[in-house]
Amino acid sequence: MIISKKRLFNTLLLIVITYTQLLGQSNLTREIILGEQKQQPVGHLLESISNKQNFSFAYNNKVIPADSLVAVSGYKGTLLSLLEKVLGENFEFKEVPGYVVLRYAPRKLFIIAEASKFEGSQTLIKGFVRDVHNERPVAQASVYEKNLLLSTLTDDHGYFELKLKDHTGATLLTASKESYRDTSINLLQDVIINHKRSAKRYRYYPDNTAGNNVEHSRFARTFISSKQLLQGLNVGNFFASSPYQVSLVPRLSTQGFYNSQVVDHISLNIIGGYTAGIDGFELGGLFNINRKNMRFFQAASIFNFVGGNARGVQIAGLYNRVLGTGTGVQFALLGNNTNQFKGGFQFGILANKSDQFTGGLQLAALANMNQKSNGVQAAGLLNSAVSSKGFVIAGLINTARDSSTVQLSGLMNKSANVSLLQLGTLNFAKKVQGIQVGFLNRADSSDYPVGIINLIRKGEKNISLSIDQSFFTHIDFRSGGRVLYGLIGLGYQKDFQEEQFALNVGIGAHIINHEKFFLNEEFVTSFFSSSGDKRLQIMSIKLLPGYDLGKHWSLFAGPAINLASTEQGIALKTNGWIWKRSSNNGDFKTLYGGITGGIMYKF
């Protein structure tokens, strides 16, 4: 039997390629030694092995029985043999830089293929993919040449075709399909010694990294063909890098059917594109969809959808969606939806949404909605979060189910716990360690509520009946916490000429709160009106010592400093010690001293 030099060279080349691949499996073929391992979850055993090596295990938690218990009496041998012993023969093990990939693949397939020249320099590769067990056709299997960035799917008969342009040398075909082990074959053609093929760079993304769910998003699937989705599921998380790509729609691009497995530096999509990721610049006429990460710049007139992390600038006419972590600047007229946003600026005309917002500024004309936030949030209508540790301001409402640091709103703030400040018309909380400022404050515990009405469950509430030096009778309601409280009440006086009414509002502080004796200080403003249509305002600072008669009843009396203001020309009848009178800009002012005393009922 005579073997030609050409055939001998091709055979030796195949042996070299195969041997090189075997040598590359250094982690799988490395000898490891394990002492006795008591019963423990498979996941813990894998973690303990990887901690002693220079790689990590990558696997799908839903497929690999990571919670199943296993015990090893002692082992010395290769990692590959140990994995086969622990997981069984239905699993496939691959090695890529930094990872050993565990994949459930109980079935096997094989490829039948041939290459032939047609139309000058083009090569046509056609063949079949079949099941090893029953030799039936395997439909919807991905067949690809990763160095040339070409791929296709088999039809219902397992048939496929690939066209190669200006290609010489060996062609490495790989077939992938869910639940099957990957299978590769070399097709050897005439070898040209000076032929140069640009080396492709590949990267592996483990299944447990963020953003592995573009194929499971209903929104993204609307714009991706079913064949492209199958391609991503079959080939999995092995991606190549390319300097550029141009596409009309996701299915029609310069990278053909392999675009979902390629990370590009420049991507131009006339209508829309679907790539593995962007490491540079991407521009879409209508939309951009990335299976994994985006870095540096991305813009589209309608939406950007990133399955991994986005780092840089994202601009969309309507909507930005990031399934992983966003960092940098996001701008969209409709809104931004990011799983985690860590540092930067988010601006949405309508709304922004994030599971975790950490650092930076989130600005929306309508609403910001986060699970956890720690930054600055500003919204025209609503800020909503489970936990908010930053600075939050809203035109109407701020709400946090767990805790918040600072809440500022035009109408209402609501949070379980407040550590620093709530400022709004209505404030609701359970535990307040800081200050509540508003007309109505509601809390289980709050020492420093600053409001007219403070409904503090562990605080104090009372109603008092008192009389001052002008013989005005007042009924006041006081409510608050351990230190500060609010006051609102009514006053009435009738003399021989007319009736006078007063509305009292103010705040007070418990200076001394002994078992029997107390001392309060109050700042109260009283607005008076009379049947003679006269207007009068008195601001008072009162020092009110008191004595508890029992659990509910108390007596109090003390001095007051008063400043009365009325329109010039209106007679002011003041009882007390007048210290100064003045007239300025049409107002008549009187500074005088007085006294207030009464009885109080606490509840």
KOLKOL-826990 format. One line per field, with one value per residue (C-alpha): residue number from 1; residue in one letter; x, y negated, z. Coordinates in nm, 2 decimals. Each point is the difference from the previous one (the first is absolute). Layout:
<sites>
vexse: c(NUM;...);
roro: c(A;...);
px: c(X;...);
py: c(Y;...);
pz: c(Z;...);
</sites>
This chain:
<sites>
vexse: c(1;2;3;4;5;6;7;8;9;10;11;12;13;14;15;16;17;18;19;20;21;22;23;24;25;26;27;28;29;30;31;32;33;34;35;36;37;38;39;40;41;42;43;44;45;46;47;48;49;50;51;52;53;54;55;56;57;58;59;60;61;62;63;64;65;66;67;68;69;70;71;72;73;74;75;76;77;78;79;80;81;82;83;84;85;86;87;88;89;90;91;92;93;94;95;96;97;98;99;100;101;102;103;104;105;106;107;108;109;110;111;112;113;114;115;116;117;118;119;120;121;122;123;124;125;126;127;128;129;130;131;132;133;134;135;136;137;138;139;140;141;142;143;144;145;146;147;148;149;150;151;152;153;154;155;156;157;158;159;160;161;162;163;164;165;166;167;168;169;170;171;172;173;174;175;176;177;178;179;180;181;182;183;184;185;186;187;188;189;190;191;192;193;194;195;196;197;198;199;200;201;202;203;204;205;206;207;208;209;210;211;212;213;214;215;216;217;218;219;220;221;222;223;224;225;226;227;228;229;230;231;232;233;234;235;236;237;238;239;240;241;242;243;244;245;246;247;248;249;250;251;252;253;254;255;256;257;258;259;260;261;262;263;264;265;266;267;268;269;270;271;272;273;274;275;276;277;278;279;280;281;282;283;284;285;286;287;288;289;290;291;292;293;294;295;296;297;298;299;300;301;302;303;304;305;306;307;308;309;310;311;312;313;314;315;316;317;318;319;320;321;322;323;324;325;326;327;328;329;330;331;332;333;334;335;336;337;338;339;340;341;342;343;344;345;346;347;348;349;350;351;352;353;354;355;356;357;358;359;360;361;362;363;364;365;366;367;368;369;370;371;372;373;374;375;376;377;378;379;380;381;382;383;384;385;386;387;388;389;390;391;392;393;394;395;396;397;398;399;400;401;402;403;404;405;406;407;408;409;410;411;412;413;414;415;416;417;418;419;420;421;422;423;424;425;426;427;428;429;430;431;432;433;434;435;436;437;438;439;440;441;442;443;444;445;446;447;448;449;450;451;452;453;454;455;456;457;458;459;460;461;462;463;464;465;466;467;468;469;470;471;472;473;474;475;476;477;478;479;480;481;482;483;484;485;486;487;488;489;490;491;492;493;494;495;496;497;498;499;500;501;502;503;504;505;506;507;508;509;510;511;512;513;514;515;516;517;518;519;520;521;522;523;524;525;526;527;528;529;530;531;532;533;534;535;536;537;538;539;540;541;542;543;544;545;546;547;548;549;550;551;552;553;554;555;556;557;558;559;560;561;562;563;564;565;566;567;568;569;570;571;572;573;574;575;576;577;578;579;580;581;582;583;584;585;586;587;588;589;590;591;592;593;594;595;596;597;598;599;600;601;602;603);
roro: c(M;I;I;S;K;K;R;L;F;N;T;L;L;L;I;V;I;T;Y;T;Q;L;L;G;Q;S;N;L;T;R;E;I;I;L;G;E;Q;K;Q;Q;P;V;G;H;L;L;E;S;I;S;N;K;Q;N;F;S;F;A;Y;N;N;K;V;I;P;A;D;S;L;V;A;V;S;G;Y;K;G;T;L;L;S;L;L;E;K;V;L;G;E;N;F;E;F;K;E;V;P;G;Y;V;V;L;R;Y;A;P;R;K;L;F;I;I;A;E;A;S;K;F;E;G;S;Q;T;L;I;K;G;F;V;R;D;V;H;N;E;R;P;V;A;Q;A;S;V;Y;E;K;N;L;L;L;S;T;L;T;D;D;H;G;Y;F;E;L;K;L;K;D;H;T;G;A;T;L;L;T;A;S;K;E;S;Y;R;D;T;S;I;N;L;L;Q;D;V;I;I;N;H;K;R;S;A;K;R;Y;R;Y;Y;P;D;N;T;A;G;N;N;V;E;H;S;R;F;A;R;T;F;I;S;S;K;Q;L;L;Q;G;L;N;V;G;N;F;F;A;S;S;P;Y;Q;V;S;L;V;P;R;L;S;T;Q;G;F;Y;N;S;Q;V;V;D;H;I;S;L;N;I;I;G;G;Y;T;A;G;I;D;G;F;E;L;G;G;L;F;N;I;N;R;K;N;M;R;F;F;Q;A;A;S;I;F;N;F;V;G;G;N;A;R;G;V;Q;I;A;G;L;Y;N;R;V;L;G;T;G;T;G;V;Q;F;A;L;L;G;N;N;T;N;Q;F;K;G;G;F;Q;F;G;I;L;A;N;K;S;D;Q;F;T;G;G;L;Q;L;A;A;L;A;N;M;N;Q;K;S;N;G;V;Q;A;A;G;L;L;N;S;A;V;S;S;K;G;F;V;I;A;G;L;I;N;T;A;R;D;S;S;T;V;Q;L;S;G;L;M;N;K;S;A;N;V;S;L;L;Q;L;G;T;L;N;F;A;K;K;V;Q;G;I;Q;V;G;F;L;N;R;A;D;S;S;D;Y;P;V;G;I;I;N;L;I;R;K;G;E;K;N;I;S;L;S;I;D;Q;S;F;F;T;H;I;D;F;R;S;G;G;R;V;L;Y;G;L;I;G;L;G;Y;Q;K;D;F;Q;E;E;Q;F;A;L;N;V;G;I;G;A;H;I;I;N;H;E;K;F;F;L;N;E;E;F;V;T;S;F;F;S;S;S;G;D;K;R;L;Q;I;M;S;I;K;L;L;P;G;Y;D;L;G;K;H;W;S;L;F;A;G;P;A;I;N;L;A;S;T;E;Q;G;I;A;L;K;T;N;G;W;I;W;K;R;S;S;N;N;G;D;F;K;T;L;Y;G;G;I;T;G;G;I;M;Y;K;F);
px: c(0.00;0.15;-0.08;0.05;0.20;-0.30;-0.22;0.28;0.04;-0.38;0.00;0.29;-0.17;-0.32;0.21;0.17;-0.33;-0.16;0.31;0.01;-0.36;0.07;0.29;-0.23;-0.21;0.26;-0.25;-0.21;0.30;0.18;0.04;-0.18;0.01;-0.30;-0.02;-0.32;-0.29;-0.30;-0.35;-0.05;-0.18;0.17;0.02;0.21;0.24;0.05;0.07;0.25;0.19;0.00;0.12;0.32;0.05;0.03;-0.35;-0.37;-0.28;-0.28;-0.33;-0.38;-0.14;-0.32;0.17;0.30;-0.12;0.20;-0.22;0.03;0.21;0.32;0.28;0.35;0.20;0.33;0.12;0.32;-0.03;-0.10;-0.27;-0.18;-0.03;-0.12;-0.27;-0.12;-0.01;-0.20;-0.23;-0.03;0.04;-0.28;0.21;0.25;0.30;0.18;0.30;0.02;0.23;-0.09;-0.28;-0.09;-0.35;-0.24;-0.28;-0.28;0.02;-0.13;-0.02;0.26;-0.01;0.23;0.07;0.02;0.14;0.18;0.15;0.00;0.09;-0.26;-0.02;0.38;0.15;-0.30;-0.02;-0.33;-0.01;-0.31;-0.09;-0.22;-0.01;-0.14;-0.06;0.27;-0.25;-0.27;0.16;-0.31;0.04;0.06;-0.20;0.07;0.36;0.26;0.29;0.27;0.36;0.10;0.32;-0.20;-0.30;-0.24;-0.29;-0.33;-0.27;-0.09;-0.34;-0.26;0.21;0.32;0.14;0.22;0.20;0.28;0.16;0.36;0.15;0.37;0.08;0.29;0.13;-0.17;-0.35;-0.11;-0.37;-0.18;-0.36;-0.18;-0.35;-0.16;0.03;0.27;0.37;0.18;0.17;0.27;0.15;0.29;-0.05;0.35;0.05;0.31;0.24;0.17;0.30;0.01;-0.38;-0.06;-0.32;-0.07;-0.02;-0.34;-0.03;-0.25;-0.16;-0.21;-0.29;-0.11;-0.37;-0.02;0.11;-0.26;-0.18;-0.04;-0.37;-0.04;-0.14;-0.25;-0.13;-0.33;0.09;0.33;-0.14;-0.24;0.29;0.21;-0.08;-0.06;0.30;0.23;-0.14;0.08;0.35;0.07;-0.14;0.20;0.34;-0.03;0.24;0.30;0.05;0.24;0.13;-0.03;0.10;-0.33;-0.34;-0.28;-0.35;-0.33;-0.21;0.12;-0.02;0.18;0.35;0.36;0.05;-0.30;-0.15;0.30;-0.07;-0.14;0.34;0.22;0.11;0.06;0.20;-0.22;-0.35;-0.22;-0.36;-0.21;-0.33;0.11;0.27;0.05;0.36;0.18;0.12;0.16;0.35;0.01;-0.27;-0.35;-0.26;-0.35;-0.25;-0.28;0.14;0.31;-0.01;0.31;0.00;0.28;0.19;0.01;0.29;0.07;-0.28;-0.34;-0.28;-0.33;-0.31;-0.24;0.17;0.32;-0.02;0.31;0.00;0.31;0.17;0.00;0.29;0.02;-0.27;-0.34;-0.24;-0.34;-0.29;-0.24;0.15;0.32;-0.01;0.30;-0.03;0.33;0.18;0.00;0.28;0.03;-0.27;-0.35;-0.24;-0.34;-0.31;-0.23;0.23;0.28;-0.03;0.32;0.04;0.28;0.12;0.34;0.12;-0.09;-0.30;-0.34;-0.25;-0.35;-0.27;-0.26;0.16;0.31;0.00;0.27;0.03;0.31;0.09;0.34;0.16;-0.06;-0.31;-0.33;-0.23;-0.35;-0.29;-0.25;0.14;0.31;-0.07;0.27;0.04;0.30;0.15;0.30;0.05;-0.20;-0.35;-0.21;-0.35;-0.28;-0.26;0.12;0.31;-0.07;0.25;0.02;0.30;0.14;0.33;0.06;-0.16;-0.35;-0.22;-0.33;-0.27;-0.27;0.09;0.30;-0.06;0.24;-0.13;0.32;0.21;0.11;0.25;-0.14;-0.34;-0.12;-0.34;-0.27;-0.27;0.08;0.29;-0.04;0.27;0.03;0.32;0.14;0.36;0.04;-0.28;-0.36;-0.12;-0.35;-0.36;-0.08;0.27;-0.06;0.26;0.04;0.33;0.16;0.35;0.03;-0.26;-0.34;-0.11;-0.36;-0.35;-0.08;0.26;-0.09;0.24;0.03;0.29;0.15;0.18;0.02;-0.32;-0.04;-0.36;-0.34;-0.15;0.24;-0.16;0.28;-0.11;0.26;-0.02;-0.23;-0.34;-0.20;-0.29;0.02;-0.23;0.18;-0.05;0.25;0.05;-0.25;-0.27;0.01;-0.12;0.20;-0.06;0.32;0.10;0.37;0.16;0.36;0.29;0.24;0.16;-0.21;-0.37;-0.25;-0.30;-0.33;-0.30;-0.27;-0.05;-0.31;-0.07;-0.32;-0.02;-0.26;0.08;0.08;0.10;0.35;0.12;0.36;0.17;0.31;0.29;0.34;0.28;0.14;0.27;0.02;0.29;-0.06;-0.23;0.02;-0.23;-0.21;0.14;0.05;0.12;-0.10;0.09;-0.23;0.01;-0.37;-0.15;-0.36;-0.22;-0.29;-0.31;-0.30;-0.36;0.12;0.21;0.33;0.31;0.27;0.30;0.20;0.32;0.08;0.29;-0.12;0.17;-0.25;0.09;-0.26;-0.09;-0.15;-0.31;-0.01;0.03;-0.21;-0.05;0.25;0.00;0.23;0.07;0.28;0.13;-0.02;0.17;-0.24;0.04;-0.34;-0.05;-0.30;-0.09;0.09;-0.29;-0.17;-0.02;0.19;-0.12;0.29;0.00;0.34;0.33;0.06;0.37;0.00;-0.23;0.10;-0.15;0.18;-0.13;-0.36;0.02;-0.05;0.21;0.00;0.25;-0.14;0.02;-0.28;-0.10;-0.19;-0.14;-0.24;-0.07;0.11;-0.13;0.26;-0.09);
py: c(0.00;-0.33;-0.32;-0.33;-0.28;-0.22;0.25;0.08;-0.37;-0.04;0.30;-0.13;-0.34;0.16;0.19;-0.32;-0.18;0.28;0.04;-0.38;0.01;0.28;-0.18;-0.30;0.20;-0.05;-0.05;0.30;0.23;-0.14;0.25;-0.11;0.16;-0.01;0.13;0.14;-0.22;0.04;-0.02;-0.35;-0.18;0.05;-0.38;-0.02;0.27;-0.18;-0.32;0.15;0.15;-0.32;-0.20;0.20;-0.04;-0.29;0.04;-0.01;0.24;-0.14;0.18;-0.05;0.04;0.13;0.28;0.10;0.17;-0.25;0.07;0.37;0.16;0.19;0.16;0.08;0.26;-0.13;-0.06;-0.03;-0.04;-0.25;-0.26;0.14;0.35;-0.15;-0.21;0.31;0.19;-0.27;-0.12;0.31;0.07;-0.23;-0.32;-0.16;-0.19;-0.27;-0.22;-0.37;-0.27;-0.04;0.25;0.37;0.02;0.27;0.06;0.26;0.18;0.36;0.04;0.01;-0.11;0.04;-0.20;0.12;-0.27;-0.07;-0.31;-0.09;-0.30;-0.20;-0.34;-0.06;-0.06;0.10;0.33;0.17;0.22;0.22;0.29;0.15;0.01;0.32;0.16;0.26;0.23;0.03;-0.18;-0.22;-0.35;-0.27;-0.31;-0.36;0.08;-0.28;0.08;-0.27;-0.08;-0.23;-0.13;-0.12;-0.12;0.21;0.21;0.15;0.23;0.34;0.06;0.26;0.26;-0.09;-0.16;-0.31;-0.21;-0.26;-0.21;-0.11;-0.28;-0.01;0.26;0.25;0.24;0.20;-0.07;0.09;0.07;0.02;0.11;-0.10;0.08;-0.02;0.34;0.12;0.00;-0.24;0.18;-0.14;0.13;-0.12;-0.04;0.00;-0.18;-0.10;-0.18;-0.32;-0.06;-0.38;-0.03;-0.23;0.02;-0.27;0.16;-0.04;-0.09;0.19;-0.05;0.21;-0.13;0.25;0.07;-0.15;-0.35;-0.28;-0.04;0.35;-0.06;-0.19;0.32;0.02;-0.36;-0.03;-0.35;0.09;0.31;-0.22;-0.13;0.32;0.30;0.34;0.14;-0.26;0.08;0.37;-0.09;-0.18;0.29;0.26;-0.17;-0.14;-0.24;0.02;-0.34;-0.13;-0.36;-0.19;-0.36;-0.09;0.12;-0.16;0.12;-0.08;0.20;0.26;0.28;-0.18;-0.11;0.02;0.28;0.19;0.24;-0.01;-0.36;0.11;0.16;-0.30;-0.30;-0.30;-0.32;-0.19;0.10;-0.19;0.12;-0.17;0.12;0.21;0.25;0.30;0.07;0.17;-0.33;-0.34;-0.11;-0.33;-0.18;0.11;-0.20;0.13;-0.15;0.13;0.24;0.19;0.34;0.14;0.35;-0.09;-0.32;-0.35;-0.24;-0.36;-0.12;0.11;-0.19;0.08;-0.20;0.24;0.24;0.17;0.34;0.14;0.35;-0.05;-0.32;-0.34;-0.23;-0.34;-0.20;0.13;-0.23;0.12;-0.19;0.20;0.27;0.15;0.35;0.16;0.34;-0.03;-0.30;-0.35;-0.25;-0.34;-0.20;0.12;-0.23;0.09;-0.19;0.28;0.14;0.23;0.34;0.15;0.29;-0.18;-0.36;-0.07;-0.36;-0.25;-0.18;0.13;-0.22;0.10;-0.23;0.23;0.25;0.19;0.35;0.20;0.29;-0.17;-0.37;-0.07;-0.34;-0.27;-0.20;0.14;-0.25;0.05;-0.24;0.26;0.28;0.19;0.35;0.21;0.29;-0.14;-0.35;-0.18;-0.32;-0.31;0.05;-0.28;0.05;-0.23;0.23;0.31;0.18;0.36;0.24;0.29;-0.15;-0.35;-0.11;-0.31;-0.34;0.02;-0.29;0.01;-0.24;0.20;0.34;0.19;0.35;0.27;0.32;0.07;-0.30;-0.34;-0.26;-0.33;-0.05;-0.33;-0.04;-0.26;0.22;0.33;0.21;0.36;0.24;0.27;-0.15;-0.35;-0.06;-0.37;-0.21;0.01;-0.33;-0.03;-0.10;0.36;0.23;0.36;0.24;0.26;-0.08;-0.34;-0.06;-0.34;-0.28;-0.01;-0.34;-0.05;-0.10;0.36;0.25;0.36;0.25;0.28;-0.18;-0.34;-0.23;-0.31;-0.04;-0.36;-0.04;-0.13;0.35;0.28;0.34;0.19;0.33;0.00;-0.38;-0.23;-0.15;-0.24;-0.26;-0.31;-0.27;-0.33;-0.38;-0.28;-0.35;-0.14;0.25;0.20;0.35;0.26;0.37;0.15;0.35;0.09;0.31;0.11;0.21;0.01;-0.34;-0.20;-0.04;-0.20;-0.21;-0.09;-0.16;-0.26;-0.31;-0.21;-0.33;-0.20;-0.35;-0.27;-0.12;0.31;0.37;0.11;0.34;0.14;0.28;0.12;0.20;0.06;0.24;0.07;0.19;0.20;-0.16;0.19;0.31;0.12;0.26;-0.28;-0.33;-0.11;-0.31;-0.07;-0.28;-0.10;-0.22;-0.08;-0.22;-0.11;-0.14;-0.21;-0.12;-0.18;-0.07;-0.35;0.14;-0.09;0.20;0.07;0.23;0.08;0.20;0.13;0.18;0.17;0.17;0.23;0.19;0.26;0.26;0.34;0.06;0.36;0.22;-0.22;-0.34;-0.29;-0.37;-0.25;-0.37;-0.22;-0.33;-0.09;-0.26;-0.12;-0.20;-0.12;-0.13;-0.18;-0.25;-0.36;-0.19;0.29;-0.03;0.27;0.08;0.18;0.13;0.07;-0.17;-0.22;-0.04;-0.16;-0.13;-0.08;-0.06;0.12;0.03;-0.03;0.26;-0.09;0.22;0.04;0.20;0.09;0.27;0.21;0.32;0.32;0.27;0.29;0.37;0.29;0.35;0.25;0.32);
pz: c(0.00;-0.11;0.20;-0.18;0.17;-0.01;0.18;0.25;0.08;0.06;0.23;0.20;0.02;0.14;0.26;0.11;0.03;0.20;0.23;0.06;0.10;0.24;0.15;0.06;0.24;0.27;0.28;-0.09;-0.03;0.31;0.28;0.32;0.35;0.23;0.35;0.14;-0.08;0.22;-0.14;-0.14;-0.29;-0.34;-0.03;0.32;-0.12;-0.34;0.18;0.23;-0.30;-0.20;0.30;-0.01;-0.38;-0.24;-0.16;0.08;-0.08;-0.22;-0.01;-0.01;0.35;-0.14;-0.18;0.21;0.32;0.22;0.31;-0.03;0.28;-0.08;0.20;-0.12;0.20;-0.14;-0.36;-0.20;-0.37;-0.27;0.04;-0.30;0.16;0.32;-0.17;-0.19;0.33;0.18;-0.28;-0.22;-0.37;-0.11;0.05;-0.24;0.13;-0.18;0.08;-0.10;0.14;0.37;0.01;-0.01;-0.15;0.11;-0.24;0.01;-0.33;0.02;-0.38;-0.27;-0.37;-0.30;-0.31;-0.36;-0.23;-0.32;-0.17;-0.36;-0.21;-0.19;-0.17;0.00;0.34;0.21;0.19;0.08;0.30;0.04;0.21;0.27;0.38;0.15;0.34;0.09;0.17;-0.27;-0.29;-0.04;-0.13;0.26;-0.09;0.10;0.10;-0.04;-0.24;0.00;-0.09;0.28;-0.16;-0.31;0.21;-0.21;0.12;-0.10;0.13;-0.12;-0.15;0.10;-0.19;0.18;-0.31;-0.01;-0.24;0.06;-0.27;0.05;-0.21;-0.09;0.26;-0.01;0.25;0.27;0.11;0.35;0.01;0.34;0.06;0.31;0.13;0.34;0.19;-0.25;0.04;-0.24;-0.29;-0.23;-0.32;-0.22;-0.38;-0.16;-0.32;-0.19;0.24;-0.12;0.21;-0.02;0.06;0.30;0.20;0.26;0.34;0.18;0.36;0.20;0.34;0.22;0.22;0.27;0.03;0.35;-0.11;-0.02;-0.33;-0.13;-0.07;-0.33;-0.15;0.28;-0.03;-0.18;-0.10;-0.16;-0.17;-0.19;-0.21;-0.03;-0.22;0.15;-0.19;0.16;0.34;-0.06;-0.12;0.33;0.21;-0.20;-0.02;0.35;0.16;-0.23;-0.18;-0.26;-0.05;-0.32;-0.10;-0.16;-0.13;-0.21;0.00;-0.15;0.25;0.25;-0.25;-0.28;0.09;-0.12;0.26;-0.13;0.24;0.24;0.12;0.33;0.09;-0.09;0.22;-0.24;0.04;-0.25;-0.08;-0.24;-0.03;-0.27;0.15;0.30;0.10;0.23;0.11;0.29;0.13;-0.07;0.10;-0.16;-0.20;-0.11;-0.19;-0.09;-0.23;0.22;0.26;0.13;0.18;0.17;0.15;0.25;0.08;-0.15;0.06;-0.09;-0.23;-0.13;-0.15;-0.17;-0.10;0.18;0.25;0.12;0.16;0.17;0.16;0.20;0.14;-0.16;0.07;-0.17;-0.17;-0.11;-0.19;-0.12;-0.15;0.22;0.22;0.14;0.16;0.17;0.16;0.19;0.14;-0.14;0.06;-0.17;-0.17;-0.11;-0.18;-0.14;-0.07;0.14;0.27;0.11;0.15;0.15;0.23;0.19;-0.06;0.17;-0.04;-0.27;-0.13;-0.10;-0.16;-0.12;-0.11;0.15;0.24;0.11;0.15;0.17;0.24;0.15;-0.05;0.16;-0.02;-0.26;-0.10;-0.11;-0.16;-0.14;-0.08;0.12;0.22;0.13;0.11;0.17;0.23;0.17;-0.05;0.14;-0.19;-0.10;-0.15;-0.13;-0.16;-0.09;0.14;0.19;0.14;0.11;0.15;0.25;0.16;-0.06;0.16;-0.20;-0.07;-0.15;-0.12;-0.17;-0.10;0.16;0.17;0.13;0.12;0.14;0.15;0.21;0.08;-0.12;0.08;-0.14;-0.15;-0.14;-0.16;-0.08;0.14;0.17;0.12;0.12;0.13;0.26;0.16;-0.04;0.10;-0.07;-0.14;-0.13;-0.14;-0.15;0.07;0.12;0.14;0.09;0.16;0.27;0.16;-0.05;0.13;-0.16;-0.06;-0.15;-0.13;-0.13;0.08;0.10;0.13;0.07;0.16;0.25;0.16;-0.07;0.24;-0.22;-0.20;-0.13;-0.10;0.11;0.05;0.10;0.05;0.17;0.15;0.27;0.04;0.20;-0.09;0.22;-0.01;0.22;0.10;0.09;0.04;-0.07;0.13;-0.25;0.13;-0.32;0.05;-0.20;-0.07;-0.14;-0.12;0.05;-0.17;-0.04;0.11;0.29;-0.08;-0.25;-0.05;-0.20;0.11;-0.17;0.17;0.02;0.21;0.09;0.18;0.03;0.15;-0.01;-0.35;-0.21;-0.02;-0.09;-0.12;-0.03;-0.18;0.18;-0.16;0.13;0.11;0.34;0.18;0.32;0.19;0.32;0.03;0.36;0.16;0.15;-0.13;-0.36;-0.18;-0.36;-0.24;-0.29;-0.30;-0.10;-0.26;0.05;-0.28;0.13;-0.17;0.14;-0.07;-0.09;-0.28;0.17;-0.06;0.26;0.03;0.31;0.02;0.34;0.17;0.32;0.29;0.16;0.32;0.12;0.26;-0.06;0.22;-0.11;-0.31;-0.22;0.16;0.03;0.10;-0.18;0.00;-0.11;-0.16;-0.37;-0.23;-0.26;-0.33;-0.13;-0.35;-0.15;-0.27;0.08;0.13;0.16;0.37;0.19;0.35;0.17;0.35;0.16;0.03;-0.31;-0.08;-0.35;-0.27;-0.36;-0.34;-0.32;-0.36;0.10;0.29;0.36;0.23;0.38;0.21;0.34;0.27;0.13;0.17;-0.08;0.22;-0.02;0.04;-0.22;-0.07;-0.13;-0.20);
</sites>
